[in-house]
Amino acid sequence: MSKRLKKMICVLVGILLLAVVLGFFGNLGYVNMMHAMVSNVERDKEIDDNIRRIQIGSGDASIVGYVRSSNFSERKKVIIYLPGSGEIAYNATLEHGKQFADYVFASVDFPGAQDSTGKMNEASILNTGIQLYDYLVKQDYVDTNHIYIMGYSYSTGIVTYLASQRMCQKLVLVAPYRSSADMYNRYSPIYYGPMRLFITENFETEQYAQNVQVATLLITSGSDKTMNKRFAYALQSDFPHAEVKEYDGVSHDSYYNNSEVLGDIVSFLE
């Protein structure tokens, strides 16, 4: 065997091994990151009598969530919210349900998180929002003419998919990303161009956005070290009707602690 042939074989083996490694992390990394973000989050011990537990499905394929309303006998506008970085459904409903007290506020945990059963993967995660939506529109306390969808951090891609598949009035994305590659590249900045093909569990906000026909608010901050503000500005052109609001001094985990952010969301929804 010539030296040239040996060299070519070594190069091909190296490329094959690299493809295997990239494909492995592209398939498992993001979903595993999502699971890790919520696996150790403890449920808040505060009890809110305005919150109801809901279960959609049964057995090994059920999702569990929570709905908050100040009056379940009254039909109200609803915010469908999927939890993002460091959030679980109960805590999100407890905190944000009070911040948006004039609305029915509903959230669920993704499959395999908290009390929800099933396997967490791209298909099951995307279907979670669909399941919650289809459940809520059948409830007497929901005004189906006023459905708003909201997501934060990693759930922004998932709620964008929901808004592309179901009717709603408006969409709010807090700290959005363009695709899962934006998350991977925070840790291993190699998923650019053709390398993105190795990501099989991929939430492509920029693709879903093209089928969202409602007004969309993209919220970002130059102080957000997790989701760079350029993601929101790049996404703006993918939505038919979107605006970006950028805030100073707001970190990734403090958007909902900022009165200006909350005020702008409420004004946008009205």
Secondary structure, DSSP 8 states (H G I E B T S, - for coil): --HHHHHHHHHHHHHHHHHHHHHHHHHHHHHHHHHHHHHT--------TTEEEEEES-GGG-EEEEEE-S-TTS-EEEEEEE--TT--HHHHHHHHHHHTTTSEEEEE--TTSTT--S--SHHHHHHHHHHHHHHHTTSTTEEEEEEEEEEETTHHHHHHHHHHHS--SEEEEES--SSHHHHHHHHSTT--GGGGGG--S---HHHHGGG--SEEEEEEETT-SSS-HHHHHHHHTTSSSEEEEEESS--TT-GGG-HHHHHHHHHHH-
